[in-house]
Amino acid sequence: MITLRIRNMQPGQSFILKRTGERYEFINRKHETPGGTQYVVRRSGFAKPSTLHHSCVVVPMEKTS
């Protein structure tokens, strides 16, 4: 199995955080922050976006039509 990290995701993709099993949607990257790139995500069921570390291991979710 290939290890996929949050930094390899594209905006709009949904994924499961492997460590916790929670579902997220990747929103975007913020490059202008002083500490480096931030990866902005929204956890399923929550309105407020948050950030994850670039090396978080994720499992992409299949799109359902």
PDB file with SEQRES, HELIX, SHEET and CRYST1 records, atoms N, CA, C and O in Angstrom:
SEQRES   1 A   65  MET ILE THR LEU ARG ILE ARG ASN MET GLN PRO GLY GLN          
SEQRES   2 A   65  SER PHE ILE LEU LYS ARG THR GLY GLU ARG TYR GLU PHE          
SEQRES   3 A   65  ILE ASN ARG LYS HIS GLU THR PRO GLY GLY THR GLN TYR          
SEQRES   4 A   65  VAL VAL ARG ARG SER GLY PHE ALA LYS PRO SER THR LEU          
SEQRES   5 A   65  HIS HIS SER CYS VAL VAL VAL PRO MET GLU LYS THR SER          
HELIX    1 AA1 ILE A    6  ASN A    8  5                                   3    
SHEET    1 AA1 5 SER A  50  LEU A  52  0                                        
SHEET    2 AA1 5 GLN A  38  ARG A  43 -1                                        
SHEET    3 AA1 5 ARG A  23  LYS A  30 -1                                        
SHEET    4 AA1 5 SER A  14  LEU A  17 -1                                        
SHEET    5 AA1 5 VAL A  57  PRO A  60 -1                                        
CRYST1    1.000    1.000    1.000  90.00  90.00  90.00 P 1           1          
ATOM      1  N   MET A   1       0.833  -1.181   0.000  1.00  0.00           N  
ATOM      2  CA  MET A   1       0.000   0.000   0.000  1.00  0.00           C  
ATOM      3  C   MET A   1       0.881   1.249   0.000  1.00  0.00           C  
ATOM      4  O   MET A   1       1.849   1.334   0.756  1.00  0.00           O  
ATOM      5  N   ILE A   2       0.545   2.202  -0.838  1.00  0.00           N  
ATOM      6  CA  ILE A   2       1.300   3.441  -0.942  1.00  0.00           C  
ATOM      7  C   ILE A   2       0.865   4.397   0.163  1.00  0.00           C  
ATOM      8  O   ILE A   2      -0.328   4.556   0.422  1.00  0.00           O  
ATOM      9  N   THR A   3       1.835   5.031   0.810  1.00  0.00           N  
ATOM     10  CA  THR A   3       1.533   6.024   1.833  1.00  0.00           C  
ATOM     11  C   THR A   3       1.246   7.349   1.141  1.00  0.00           C  
ATOM     12  O   THR A   3       2.071   7.848   0.376  1.00  0.00           O  
ATOM     13  N   LEU A   4       0.073   7.917   1.412  1.00  0.00           N  
ATOM     14  CA  LEU A   4      -0.313   9.196   0.839  1.00  0.00           C  
ATOM     15  C   LEU A   4      -0.397  10.198   1.977  1.00  0.00           C  
ATOM     16  O   LEU A   4      -0.987   9.915   3.020  1.00  0.00           O  
ATOM     17  N   ARG A   5       0.180  11.342   1.779  1.00  0.00           N  
ATOM     18  CA  ARG A   5       0.190  12.383   2.813  1.00  0.00           C  
ATOM     19  C   ARG A   5      -0.663  13.561   2.373  1.00  0.00           C  
ATOM     20  O   ARG A   5      -0.955  13.725   1.189  1.00  0.00           O  
ATOM     21  N   ILE A   6      -1.058  14.376   3.341  1.00  0.00           N  
ATOM     22  CA  ILE A   6      -1.942  15.508   3.063  1.00  0.00           C  
ATOM     23  C   ILE A   6      -1.323  16.449   2.024  1.00  0.00           C  
ATOM     24  O   ILE A   6      -2.058  17.050   1.239  1.00  0.00           O  
ATOM     25  N   ARG A   7      -0.009  16.592   1.997  1.00  0.00           N  
ATOM     26  CA  ARG A   7       0.639  17.500   1.038  1.00  0.00           C  
ATOM     27  C   ARG A   7       0.463  17.037  -0.413  1.00  0.00           C  
ATOM     28  O   ARG A   7       0.676  17.824  -1.335  1.00  0.00           O  
ATOM     29  N   ASN A   8       0.078  15.774  -0.630  1.00  0.00           N  
ATOM     30  CA  ASN A   8      -0.128  15.248  -1.978  1.00  0.00           C  
ATOM     31  C   ASN A   8      -1.569  15.363  -2.453  1.00  0.00           C  
ATOM     32  O   ASN A   8      -1.870  15.001  -3.590  1.00  0.00           O  
ATOM     33  N   MET A   9      -2.462  15.857  -1.607  1.00  0.00           N  
ATOM     34  CA  MET A   9      -3.878  15.971  -1.956  1.00  0.00           C  
ATOM     35  C   MET A   9      -4.131  17.222  -2.801  1.00  0.00           C  
ATOM     36  O   MET A   9      -3.351  18.174  -2.765  1.00  0.00           O  
ATOM     37  N   GLN A  10      -5.224  17.208  -3.557  1.00  0.00           N  
ATOM     38  CA  GLN A  10      -5.646  18.352  -4.356  1.00  0.00           C  
ATOM     39  C   GLN A  10      -6.878  18.975  -3.699  1.00  0.00           C  
ATOM     40  O   GLN A  10      -7.692  18.257  -3.118  1.00  0.00           O  
ATOM     41  N   PRO A  11      -7.027  20.307  -3.782  1.00  0.00           N  
ATOM     42  CA  PRO A  11      -8.205  20.956  -3.203  1.00  0.00           C  
ATOM     43  C   PRO A  11      -9.504  20.321  -3.695  1.00  0.00           C  
ATOM     44  O   PRO A  11      -9.659  20.026  -4.880  1.00  0.00           O  
ATOM     45  N   GLY A  12     -10.430  20.116  -2.763  1.00  0.00           N  
ATOM     46  CA  GLY A  12     -11.715  19.511  -3.087  1.00  0.00           C  
ATOM     47  C   GLY A  12     -11.768  18.019  -2.822  1.00  0.00           C  
ATOM     48  O   GLY A  12     -12.855  17.443  -2.797  1.00  0.00           O  
ATOM     49  N   GLN A  13     -10.627  17.375  -2.625  1.00  0.00           N  
ATOM     50  CA  GLN A  13     -10.609  15.936  -2.367  1.00  0.00           C  
ATOM     51  C   GLN A  13     -11.030  15.634  -0.939  1.00  0.00           C  
ATOM     52  O   GLN A  13     -10.687  16.371  -0.014  1.00  0.00           O  
ATOM     53  N   SER A  14     -11.766  14.560  -0.763  1.00  0.00           N  
ATOM     54  CA  SER A  14     -12.145  14.082   0.564  1.00  0.00           C  
ATOM     55  C   SER A  14     -11.229  12.924   0.934  1.00  0.00           C  
ATOM     56  O   SER A  14     -10.772  12.172   0.074  1.00  0.00           O  
ATOM     57  N   PHE A  15     -10.971  12.798   2.238  1.00  0.00           N  
ATOM     58  CA  PHE A  15     -10.067  11.748   2.696  1.00  0.00           C  
ATOM     59  C   PHE A  15     -10.373  11.395   4.141  1.00  0.00           C  
ATOM     60  O   PHE A  15     -11.101  12.104   4.836  1.00  0.00           O  
ATOM     61  N   ILE A  16      -9.802  10.285   4.571  1.00  0.00           N  
ATOM     62  CA  ILE A  16      -9.895   9.843   5.962  1.00  0.00           C  
ATOM     63  C   ILE A  16      -8.498   9.958   6.563  1.00  0.00           C  
ATOM     64  O   ILE A  16      -7.527   9.454   5.998  1.00  0.00           O  
ATOM     65  N   LEU A  17      -8.406  10.619   7.703  1.00  0.00           N  
ATOM     66  CA  LEU A  17      -7.133  10.722   8.413  1.00  0.00           C  
ATOM     67  C   LEU A  17      -6.842   9.362   9.040  1.00  0.00           C  
ATOM     68  O   LEU A  17      -7.607   8.886   9.879  1.00  0.00           O  
ATOM     69  N   LYS A  18      -5.756   8.747   8.641  1.00  0.00           N  
ATOM     70  CA  LYS A  18      -5.470   7.373   9.046  1.00  0.00           C  
ATOM     71  C   LYS A  18      -5.335   7.217  10.567  1.00  0.00           C  
ATOM     72  O   LYS A  18      -5.773   6.206  11.115  1.00  0.00           O  
ATOM     73  N   ARG A  19      -4.751   8.172  11.241  1.00  0.00           N  
ATOM     74  CA  ARG A  19      -4.509   8.082  12.681  1.00  0.00           C  
ATOM     75  C   ARG A  19      -5.798   8.039  13.491  1.00  0.00           C  
ATOM     76  O   ARG A  19      -5.889   7.306  14.475  1.00  0.00           O  
ATOM     77  N   THR A  20      -6.819   8.838  13.074  1.00  0.00           N  
ATOM     78  CA  THR A  20      -8.045   8.948  13.873  1.00  0.00           C  
ATOM     79  C   THR A  20      -9.269   8.314  13.217  1.00  0.00           C  
ATOM     80  O   THR A  20     -10.247   8.007  13.897  1.00  0.00           O  
ATOM     81  N   GLY A  21      -9.218   8.114  11.884  1.00  0.00           N  
ATOM     82  CA  GLY A  21     -10.366   7.574  11.166  1.00  0.00           C  
ATOM     83  C   GLY A  21     -11.431   8.614  10.852  1.00  0.00           C  
ATOM     84  O   GLY A  21     -12.513   8.263  10.380  1.00  0.00           O  
ATOM     85  N   GLU A  22     -11.141   9.904  11.109  1.00  0.00           N  
ATOM     86  CA  GLU A  22     -12.111  10.966  10.844  1.00  0.00           C  
ATOM     87  C   GLU A  22     -12.063  11.385   9.379  1.00  0.00           C  
ATOM     88  O   GLU A  22     -11.018  11.334   8.730  1.00  0.00           O  
ATOM     89  N   ARG A  23     -13.232  11.802   8.874  1.00  0.00           N  
ATOM     90  CA  ARG A  23     -13.344  12.230   7.477  1.00  0.00           C  
ATOM     91  C   ARG A  23     -13.116  13.729   7.368  1.00  0.00           C  
ATOM     92  O   ARG A  23     -13.587  14.507   8.197  1.00  0.00           O  
ATOM     93  N   TYR A  24     -12.383  14.121   6.324  1.00  0.00           N  
ATOM     94  CA  TYR A  24     -12.061  15.521   6.075  1.00  0.00           C  
ATOM     95  C   TYR A  24     -12.224  15.845   4.594  1.00  0.00           C  
ATOM     96  O   TYR A  24     -12.284  14.952   3.749  1.00  0.00           O  
ATOM     97  N   GLU A  25     -12.293  17.143   4.298  1.00  0.00           N  
ATOM     98  CA  GLU A  25     -12.215  17.635   2.922  1.00  0.00           C  
ATOM     99  C   GLU A  25     -11.061  18.615   2.875  1.00  0.00           C  
ATOM    100  O   GLU A  25     -10.977  19.521   3.704  1.00  0.00           O  
ATOM    101  N   PHE A  26     -10.167  18.439   1.906  1.00  0.00           N  
ATOM    102  CA  PHE A  26      -9.023  19.333   1.743  1.00  0.00           C  
ATOM    103  C   PHE A  26      -9.507  20.583   1.020  1.00  0.00           C  
ATOM    104  O   PHE A  26     -10.058  20.491  -0.077  1.00  0.00           O  
ATOM    105  N   ILE A  27      -9.304  21.761   1.633  1.00  0.00           N  
ATOM    106  CA  ILE A  27      -9.796  23.011   1.058  1.00  0.00           C  
ATOM    107  C   ILE A  27      -8.721  23.696   0.218  1.00  0.00           C  
ATOM    108  O   ILE A  27      -8.925  23.932  -0.973  1.00  0.00           O  
ATOM    109  N   ASN A  28      -7.575  24.019   0.830  1.00  0.00           N  
ATOM    110  CA  ASN A  28      -6.500  24.675   0.079  1.00  0.00           C  
ATOM    111  C   ASN A  28      -5.207  24.708   0.879  1.00  0.00           C  
ATOM    112  O   ASN A  28      -5.132  24.232   2.012  1.00  0.00           O  
ATOM    113  N   ARG A  29      -4.188  25.293   0.243  1.00  0.00           N  
ATOM    114  CA  ARG A  29      -2.885  25.497   0.878  1.00  0.00           C  
ATOM    115  C   ARG A  29      -2.692  26.993   1.076  1.00  0.00           C  
ATOM    116  O   ARG A  29      -3.046  27.791   0.208  1.00  0.00           O  
ATOM    117  N   LYS A  30      -2.129  27.372   2.226  1.00  0.00           N  
ATOM    118  CA  LYS A  30      -1.767  28.776   2.463  1.00  0.00           C  
ATOM    119  C   LYS A  30      -0.247  28.841   2.467  1.00  0.00           C  
ATOM    120  O   LYS A  30       0.408  28.301   3.359  1.00  0.00           O  
ATOM    121  N   HIS A  31       0.309  29.511   1.455  1.00  0.00           N  
ATOM    122  CA  HIS A  31       1.765  29.592   1.324  1.00  0.00           C  
ATOM    123  C   HIS A  31       2.359  30.814   2.016  1.00  0.00           C  
ATOM    124  O   HIS A  31       3.560  30.847   2.282  1.00  0.00           O  
ATOM    125  N   GLU A  32       1.538  31.813   2.310  1.00  0.00           N  
ATOM    126  CA  GLU A  32       2.050  33.086   2.814  1.00  0.00           C  
ATOM    127  C   GLU A  32       2.234  33.128   4.330  1.00  0.00           C  
ATOM    128  O   GLU A  32       2.505  34.195   4.880  1.00  0.00           O  
ATOM    129  N   THR A  33       2.096  32.005   5.010  1.00  0.00           N  
ATOM    130  CA  THR A  33       2.226  31.991   6.465  1.00  0.00           C  
ATOM    131  C   THR A  33       3.699  31.973   6.877  1.00  0.00           C  
ATOM    132  O   THR A  33       4.521  31.376   6.182  1.00  0.00           O  
ATOM    133  N   PRO A  34       4.048  32.618   7.997  1.00  0.00           N  
ATOM    134  CA  PRO A  34       5.454  32.681   8.426  1.00  0.00           C  
ATOM    135  C   PRO A  34       6.068  31.318   8.750  1.00  0.00           C  
ATOM    136  O   PRO A  34       7.273  31.134   8.579  1.00  0.00           O  
ATOM    137  N   GLY A  35       5.271  30.373   9.210  1.00  0.00           N  
ATOM    138  CA  GLY A  35       5.798  29.061   9.587  1.00  0.00           C  
ATOM    139  C   GLY A  35       5.877  28.075   8.435  1.00  0.00           C  
ATOM    140  O   GLY A  35       6.195  26.906   8.654  1.00  0.00           O  
ATOM    141  N   GLY A  36       5.598  28.508   7.223  1.00  0.00           N  
ATOM    142  CA  GLY A  36       5.597  27.616   6.069  1.00  0.00           C  
ATOM    143  C   GLY A  36       4.183  27.371   5.579  1.00  0.00           C  
ATOM    144  O   GLY A  36       3.251  28.065   5.984  1.00  0.00           O  
ATOM    145  N   THR A  37       4.025  26.401   4.722  1.00  0.00           N  
ATOM    146  CA  THR A  37       2.721  26.110   4.130  1.00  0.00           C  
ATOM    147  C   THR A  37       1.781  25.491   5.155  1.00  0.00           C  
ATOM    148  O   THR A  37       2.164  24.595   5.907  1.00  0.00           O  
ATOM    149  N   GLN A  38       0.539  25.983   5.176  1.00  0.00           N  
ATOM    150  CA  GLN A  38      -0.498  25.393   6.012  1.00  0.00           C  
ATOM    151  C   GLN A  38      -1.488  24.680   5.102  1.00  0.00           C  
ATOM    152  O   GLN A  38      -1.789  25.162   4.010  1.00  0.00           O  
ATOM    153  N   TYR A  39      -1.990  23.546   5.544  1.00  0.00           N  
ATOM    154  CA  TYR A  39      -2.937  22.741   4.778  1.00  0.00           C  
ATOM    155  C   TYR A  39      -4.299  22.866   5.444  1.00  0.00           C  
ATOM    156  O   TYR A  39      -4.535  22.299   6.510  1.00  0.00           O  
ATOM    157  N   VAL A  40      -5.200  23.621   4.798  1.00  0.00           N  
ATOM    158  CA  VAL A  40      -6.503  23.949   5.367  1.00  0.00           C  
ATOM    159  C   VAL A  40      -7.498  22.858   4.992  1.00  0.00           C  
ATOM    160  O   VAL A  40      -7.644  22.509   3.821  1.00  0.00           O  
ATOM    161  N   VAL A  41      -8.180  22.325   6.007  1.00  0.00           N  
ATOM    162  CA  VAL A  41      -9.134  21.231   5.827  1.00  0.00           C  
ATOM    163  C   VAL A  41     -10.417  21.539   6.590  1.00  0.00           C  
ATOM    164  O   VAL A  41     -10.441  22.417   7.453  1.00  0.00           O  
ATOM    165  N   ARG A  42     -11.476  20.814   6.268  1.00  0.00           N  
ATOM    166  CA  ARG A  42     -12.732  20.905   7.029  1.00  0.00           C  
ATOM    167  C   ARG A  42     -13.130  19.494   7.422  1.00  0.00           C  
ATOM    168  O   ARG A  42     -13.289  18.617   6.573  1.00  0.00           O  
ATOM    169  N   ARG A  43     -13.290  19.290   8.721  1.00  0.00           N  
ATOM    170  CA  ARG A  43     -13.705  17.975   9.225  1.00  0.00           C  
ATOM    171  C   ARG A  43     -15.187  17.784   8.958  1.00  0.00           C  
ATOM    172  O   ARG A  43     -15.975  18.719   9.098  1.00  0.00           O  
ATOM    173  N   SER A  44     -15.567  16.572   8.574  1.00  0.00           N  
ATOM    174  CA  SER A  44     -16.955  16.247   8.274  1.00  0.00           C  
ATOM    175  C   SER A  44     -17.838  16.554   9.475  1.00  0.00           C  
ATOM    176  O   SER A  44     -17.564  16.101  10.586  1.00  0.00           O  
ATOM    177  N   GLY A  45     -18.904  17.327   9.250  1.00  0.00           N  
ATOM    178  CA  GLY A  45     -19.829  17.675  10.313  1.00  0.00           C  
ATOM    179  C   GLY A  45     -19.497  18.973  11.023  1.00  0.00           C  
ATOM    180  O   GLY A  45     -20.240  19.396  11.909  1.00  0.00           O  
ATOM    181  N   PHE A  46     -18.396  19.616  10.654  1.00  0.00           N  
ATOM    182  CA  PHE A  46     -17.989  20.872  11.272  1.00  0.00           C  
ATOM    183  C   PHE A  46     -17.917  21.964  10.212  1.00  0.00           C  
ATOM    184  O   PHE A  46     -17.514  21.703   9.079  1.00  0.00           O  
ATOM    185  N   ALA A  47     -18.304  23.187  10.573  1.00  0.00           N  
ATOM    186  CA  ALA A  47     -18.309  24.295   9.620  1.00  0.00           C  
ATOM    187  C   ALA A  47     -16.964  25.018   9.576  1.00  0.00           C  
ATOM    188  O   ALA A  47     -16.549  25.499   8.522  1.00  0.00           O  
ATOM    189  N   LYS A  48     -16.283  25.094  10.719  1.00  0.00           N  
ATOM    190  CA  LYS A  48     -15.051  25.878  10.801  1.00  0.00           C  
ATOM    191  C   LYS A  48     -13.858  25.096  10.258  1.00  0.00           C  
ATOM    192  O   LYS A  48     -13.605  23.971  10.690  1.00  0.00           O  
ATOM    193  N   PRO A  49     -13.119  25.689   9.309  1.00  0.00           N  
ATOM    194  CA  PRO A  49     -11.913  25.023   8.796  1.00  0.00           C  
ATOM    195  C   PRO A  49     -10.806  24.987   9.843  1.00  0.00           C  
ATOM    196  O   PRO A  49     -10.776  25.814  10.754  1.00  0.00           O  
ATOM    197  N   SER A  50      -9.905  24.036   9.709  1.00  0.00           N  
ATOM    198  CA  SER A  50      -8.734  23.939  10.575  1.00  0.00           C  
ATOM    199  C   SER A  50      -7.544  23.541   9.705  1.00  0.00           C  
ATOM    200  O   SER A  50      -7.682  23.423   8.488  1.00  0.00           O  
ATOM    201  N   THR A  51      -6.389  23.335  10.311  1.00  0.00           N  
ATOM    202  CA  THR A  51      -5.204  22.965   9.542  1.00  0.00           C  
ATOM    203  C   THR A  51      -4.661  21.626  10.031  1.00  0.00           C  
ATOM    204  O   THR A  51      -4.871  21.232  11.178  1.00  0.00           O  
ATOM    205  N   LEU A  52      -3.956  20.934   9.132  1.00  0.00           N  
ATOM    206  CA  LEU A  52      -3.273  19.684   9.467  1.00  0.00           C  
ATOM    207  C   LEU A  52      -1.807  19.803   9.079  1.00  0.00           C  
ATOM    208  O   LEU A  52      -1.459  20.578   8.188  1.00  0.00           O  
ATOM    209  N   HIS A  53      -0.954  19.045   9.737  1.00  0.00           N  
ATOM    210  CA  HIS A  53       0.468  19.002   9.424  1.00  0.00           C  
ATOM    211  C   HIS A  53       0.673  18.327   8.067  1.00  0.00           C  
ATOM    212  O   HIS A  53      -0.061  17.405   7.711  1.00  0.00           O  
ATOM    213  N   HIS A  54       1.660  18.782   7.323  1.00  0.00           N  
ATOM    214  CA  HIS A  54       1.881  18.286   5.955  1.00  0.00           C  
ATOM    215  C   HIS A  54       2.186  16.806   5.868  1.00  0.00           C  
ATOM    216  O   HIS A  54       1.990  16.207   4.810  1.00  0.00           O  
ATOM    217  N   SER A  55       2.661  16.193   6.948  1.00  0.00           N  
ATOM    218  CA  SER A  55       3.034  14.779   6.874  1.00  0.00           C  
ATOM    219  C   SER A  55       1.946  13.835   7.379  1.00  0.00           C  
ATOM    220  O   SER A  55       2.204  12.640   7.523  1.00  0.00           O  
ATOM    221  N   CYS A  56       0.734  14.333   7.654  1.00  0.00           N  
ATOM    222  CA  CYS A  56      -0.364  13.463   8.085  1.00  0.00           C  
ATOM    223  C   CYS A  56      -0.667  12.427   7.005  1.00  0.00           C  
ATOM    224  O   CYS A  56      -0.787  12.764   5.827  1.00  0.00           O  
ATOM    225  N   VAL A  57      -0.787  11.179   7.410  1.00  0.00           N  
ATOM    226  CA  VAL A  57      -1.089  10.084   6.481  1.00  0.00           C  
ATOM    227  C   VAL A  57      -2.591  10.017   6.282  1.00  0.00           C  
ATOM    228  O   VAL A  57      -3.359  10.006   7.245  1.00  0.00           O  
ATOM    229  N   VAL A  58      -3.008   9.972   5.008  1.00  0.00           N  
ATOM    230  CA  VAL A  58      -4.433   9.986   4.672  1.00  0.00           C  
ATOM    231  C   VAL A  58      -4.784   8.854   3.714  1.00  0.00           C  
ATOM    232  O   VAL A  58      -3.924   8.299   3.031  1.00  0.00           O  
ATOM    233  N   VAL A  59      -6.077   8.530   3.686  1.00  0.00           N  
ATOM    234  CA  VAL A  59      -6.611   7.547   2.754  1.00  0.00           C  
ATOM    235  C   VAL A  59      -7.687   8.273   1.938  1.00  0.00           C  
ATOM    236  O   VAL A  59      -8.721   8.654   2.486  1.00  0.00           O  
ATOM    237  N   PRO A  60      -7.453   8.468   0.623  1.00  0.00           N  
ATOM    238  CA  PRO A  60      -8.441   9.179  -0.197  1.00  0.00           C  
ATOM    239  C   PRO A  60      -9.764   8.412  -0.243  1.00  0.00           C  
ATOM    240  O   PRO A  60      -9.783   7.181  -0.244  1.00  0.00           O  
ATOM    241  N   MET A  61     -10.860   9.156  -0.279  1.00  0.00           N  
ATOM    242  CA  MET A  61     -12.191   8.536  -0.383  1.00  0.00           C  
ATOM    243  C   MET A  61     -12.603   8.530  -1.843  1.00  0.00           C  
ATOM    244  O   MET A  61     -12.316   9.471  -2.584  1.00  0.00           O  
ATOM    245  N   GLU A  62     -13.273   7.473  -2.250  1.00  0.00           N  
ATOM    246  CA  GLU A  62     -13.789   7.365  -3.614  1.00  0.00           C  
ATOM    247  C   GLU A  62     -14.979   8.303  -3.768  1.00  0.00           C  
ATOM    248  O   GLU A  62     -15.816   8.420  -2.873  1.00  0.00           O  
ATOM    249  N   LYS A  63     -15.038   8.970  -4.916  1.00  0.00           N  
ATOM    250  CA  LYS A  63     -16.193   9.832  -5.191  1.00  0.00           C  
ATOM    251  C   LYS A  63     -17.390   8.981  -5.532  1.00  0.00           C  
ATOM    252  O   LYS A  63     -17.288   8.038  -6.318  1.00  0.00           O  
ATOM    253  N   THR A  64     -18.534   9.312  -4.939  1.00  0.00           N  
ATOM    254  CA  THR A  64     -19.772   8.602  -5.251  1.00  0.00           C  
ATOM    255  C   THR A  64     -20.677   9.532  -6.020  1.00  0.00           C  
ATOM    256  O   THR A  64     -20.833  10.698  -5.659  1.00  0.00           O  
ATOM    257  N   SER A  65     -21.275   9.022  -7.079  1.00  0.00           N  
ATOM    258  CA  SER A  65     -22.135   9.854  -7.919  1.00  0.00           C  
ATOM    259  C   SER A  65     -23.577   9.679  -7.557  1.00  0.00           C  
ATOM    260  O   SER A  65     -24.446  10.304  -8.163  1.00  0.00           O  
TER     261      SER A  65                                                      
END                                                                             
